[in-house]
Amino acid sequence: MRPISLDDRDIAILSILSREGRISKADLARRVNLSPTPCWQRLARMEGAGLIRGYRADIALAGLGPHVTVFVTIELENHRAENFRLFEASIDRIDAITGCWALGGGFDYLMQVVARDIPAYQALMDDLLDRRAGVKRYFSHIVTKDVKSGPPPFADLMGGSS
């Protein structure tokens, strides 16, 4: 991603889009006090710089049927660069792993897994261990209730007011 300079209107655009991804360009322009063409140009600039990676719907998974969300802390057997690359390549194409973050500190990774049920989650983890991805041990943290989820505070991150 290329560095990009943002002003208050860019931050406002990002904030609105993070909550209302389906907003029309005309409504977005009106909400940030711009005419449509300059607003679209700002969007195109932020998309081109890789700042806006995509637009998604926030799906209520419970409406699709039973599921389980599990956060998994992972410790690798070895800490050489090739071990990290092997692990990351091993999980890259597993759709049920919906997020993975490298950590500093006690554990090497934090993964988010969304599976049909606990047996499906365990089968995923067994498969990951069978792949010899370098996992020394893992700890499962089952989500029992969604409490809060939302976009980051863009204005605060950029040093502005919210």
N, C-alpha and C positions, 0 to 999 in steps of 0.2 A: 504494500500500500504506500502510495506517495503521500508525503506530508501535505496538508492542505490548511490554509488559513481560513478561519471561520469568524463571522461576525454574529451579532445578536440575532439577526434574521435567519441566518443559517442554523443557529442553535434552535430557534423557534420552529423552523421547518422540521428538523430532526425530532424534536420533542413531539410535535403533532403527529408525524408519520409513525413514530414508535408506538403510539396509542391508537391511531386511526389510519392504518395502512391503506384503506380503500377510499380515503377522502379524494374527491376530484381535485384536479390541479387548479381549477377555478376557485373552489372553496378554500383550498390551501393558500392560494395567493391572497384571497380576501382576508383570511385569518392572520396573515403575517404582513398585511398592508403593502402588498406589491401588486403590480399588474401581472397577468398570466405569463407573458413572455419572459420577463426577468426571473420570475419564480421558477419556470421550467428550466431556464439556463442554470440557475443555482442547483436545481435537482440534478441536471445532467452533469454538472461539474463535480458534485459530490459522488454521484454514481461512477463517473469516469475515474475518479481518484480511488475508488474502492471503499469509500467510507460507508456508502449504502450498499450492503451486500445482497439485499433482496427484500421481498415483501411476503409476509406470511399471515395466515389466519391463526388465531388463537382458538384451538379446538378444545371443547369440553370432552375429554376422553371418556368420562363416565357415561356420556350419551351414546358412545359406541359399544359399550359393554364393559364387563369386568376387566380390570387391568391392575398392574402393580408397578409403582415407580420405586426404584431402588438406587440409592447412592452408594457407590462402592469405592472404598479407599484401597489402593493397590501399592504394594511394595515389590520392587523388582529384585531378582536374585543378585544382579550385578549392576554397577553404575557406570558403565562405559558408554560412550556415544552410540556404539552399534546396538547395545541392549535397548536403549531408548527408541532408536529407529525401528528395531524389530517389533517392539511392543506396539508402537504407534501404527506400523504397517499392518499388524495383526488385527487391530480393532477397526481400522479404517472402513472396511466394507460391511461391518455388522450393523445393520439398520436399527436394531433394538438399543444400541448404544447411541443415545441421542445427544450426549455431550461428554466431553472428556477434557480435563484440564491438568497440565503438569503443575506440580506443587513444589514449593520450597519448604523444607522442614521435615517432619517425621515421615510422611508418605510421599511416594513419587507421583501418583496420579489420583484424581477424583473423577469417577465416571458416573454418569446418569444413565440408567437403563430403564426402559419402559417395556414391560413384557405382559403377556396375557395373564400369567399367574406365577406363583412361586416355583412350581416345577419347570415352567418355561425359562424363568430366570436362571434356575440352577443348571439347566441343560446348556444355556448360553455360557455360563461360567465354566462348566465342565469342558465344553468345546474349546474355550479360550485356553484352559490349562493343557488340553490335549495338543493344541497347536504349538506348544513349547514356546510361548511368547515371552518367557522369562519372568513370569509371575512367581514371586517367592511366597507371598501370602496376600489375602484380601479380607476385608471386613465389609459386611453388608449392612446397610442402614435402610430399613423399609420405611417408606413414607406412609404415614397413617392418616394424614389430613393435609390438604393444600391450605396454607394459611395466607400467604402473600406471594404475588408474582407481578412484576411490572417492569417497565423500562427504567433504565438508569436516569439519575438526575442530571441531564445534560448541562444545564446552566451551571450547576454546582461544580461539575467536572471541568468546565471551562473557566471557572473563576468568576462567573456572573451571578446574578440573582435568579431565584427560581420563580 
